[in-house]
Amino acid sequence: MARDKIDPKKFREILLKERKRLQEQEQRIERRGSAMSESAELGELADYDNHPADADSTTESRTMDLALDENINTMIAQIDEALSKIEDGTYGMCDRCGSPINPERLEVIPYATLCIDCQDKVEEIG
C-alpha cells in the first residue's frame, strides 16, 4: 500500500481517542487501588473479619491492576510517539526498514512502528 493512502488527520483522531480511553481506564484502576489501600488501612480488625482468601484475592487484584497500569503507560507512550511522528511527517513508516506500514495494519494498531515483515522478524528473534 502506498504511503499517500495514510490520512494523518484520521489517525491523529484515532490515536487521541485511544489515548483518552486508556487514560480513563488508568484513572479507574487508580481509584480501585485507592479504595483497596483505604480498606487495608483499617488494620487487623478488618483482617479478622475477612476470610484469608479475601486477602489473597485483594492482593491478586492489586497485582493485576499494577500490571495493567504498566501496560497502559507503555501504550500511552507508544501513542505519544505515533502522534509525534504525525507531526514530523514520519508516521506510517517502519522504524526498522523505512518502508511504508500497511494502512490496514495501522487501522488495527495505530501506534505500530514496524511493517508486518519487520514485526515478524523481530518476533522470530525474540
C-alpha positions in Angstrom: 0.0 0.0 0.0 1.3 3.4 -0.8 2.2 5.9 1.8 -0.2 8.5 0.4 -3.2 6.4 1.5 -2.5 7.3 5.1 -4.6 10.2 6.3 -2.7 11.8 9.2 -5.8 13.6 10.5 -7.8 10.4 10.6 -5.0 8.6 12.5 -4.5 11.5 14.8 -8.2 11.3 15.8 -7.9 7.5 16.3 -4.8 7.9 18.4 -6.2 10.7 20.6 -9.4 8.7 21.1 -7.4 5.7 22.2 -5.2 7.8 24.4 -8.3 9.2 26.2 -9.8 5.7 26.6 -6.5 4.4 28.1 -6.3 7.4 30.5 -9.8 6.8 31.7 -9.1 3.2 32.3 -5.9 4.2 34.2 -8.0 6.5 36.4 -10.4 3.7 37.2 -7.6 1.4 38.2 -6.1 4.2 40.4 -9.5 4.7 42.1 -9.8 1.0 42.7 -6.3 0.9 44.1 -7.1 3.8 46.4 -10.2 2.0 47.6 -8.1 -1.1 48.3 -5.5 1.0 50.2 -8.1 2.6 52.3 -9.5 -0.8 53.3 -6.0 -2.1 54.1 -5.6 0.9 56.5 -8.4 -0.4 58.6 -5.9 -2.7 60.2 -6.1 -6.0 61.9 -9.8 -5.8 62.8 -10.6 -5.8 59.1 -8.3 -8.8 58.6 -10.0 -10.6 61.5 -13.5 -10.1 59.9 -12.4 -11.3 56.5 -11.7 -14.8 55.3 -7.9 -15.3 54.4 -9.0 -16.0 50.8 -10.4 -12.4 50.6 -6.9 -11.0 51.5 -5.3 -13.2 48.8 -7.9 -12.0 46.3 -7.3 -8.4 47.1 -3.5 -8.9 46.7 -4.0 -10.6 43.4 -6.3 -7.9 42.2 -3.8 -5.2 43.1 -1.0 -7.1 41.4 -3.1 -7.4 38.3 -4.0 -3.7 38.5 -0.3 -2.8 38.7 0.5 -4.9 35.6 -2.5 -3.3 33.7 -1.3 0.2 34.7 2.2 -0.6 33.4 0.8 -1.8 30.1 -1.4 1.2 29.8 1.5 3.5 30.4 3.5 1.7 27.7 0.6 2.0 25.2 0.2 5.7 26.0 3.9 6.3 25.4 3.6 4.4 22.0 0.6 6.6 21.1 2.5 9.8 22.1 5.4 8.6 19.8 2.9 8.0 17.0 1.4 11.5 17.4 5.0 12.9 17.3 5.6 11.0 14.1 2.4 12.5 12.6 3.7 16.0 13.5 7.1 15.4 11.9 5.7 13.6 8.8 7.2 10.1 9.5 4.0 8.4 10.7 3.3 5.2 8.9 7.0 4.4 8.1 8.7 1.3 9.5 11.3 2.2 12.1 13.4 -0.8 11.0 13.4 -0.8 7.2 11.9 2.6 6.4 9.1 1.1 4.2 5.5 2.2 4.5 3.4 0.4 7.0 0.2 -1.1 5.5 -2.7 1.3 6.4 -4.8 -1.7 7.3 -2.2 -2.6 9.9 -2.3 0.9 11.3 -6.1 0.6 11.4 -5.7 -2.3 13.8 -2.6 -1.0 15.7 -2.4 2.8 15.0 0.8 3.1 17.1 2.6 0.3 15.1 6.2 1.2 14.4 7.1 -1.8 12.3 5.8 -3.1 9.0 4.5 -6.7 9.2 7.6 -8.2 7.7 9.9 -6.5 10.2 7.5 -7.3 13.1 7.6 -11.0 12.1 11.5 -10.9 12.0 11.6 -9.2 15.5 9.2 -11.9 16.9 11.3 -14.7 15.4 14.4 -13.3 17.1 12.7 -12.7 20.5 
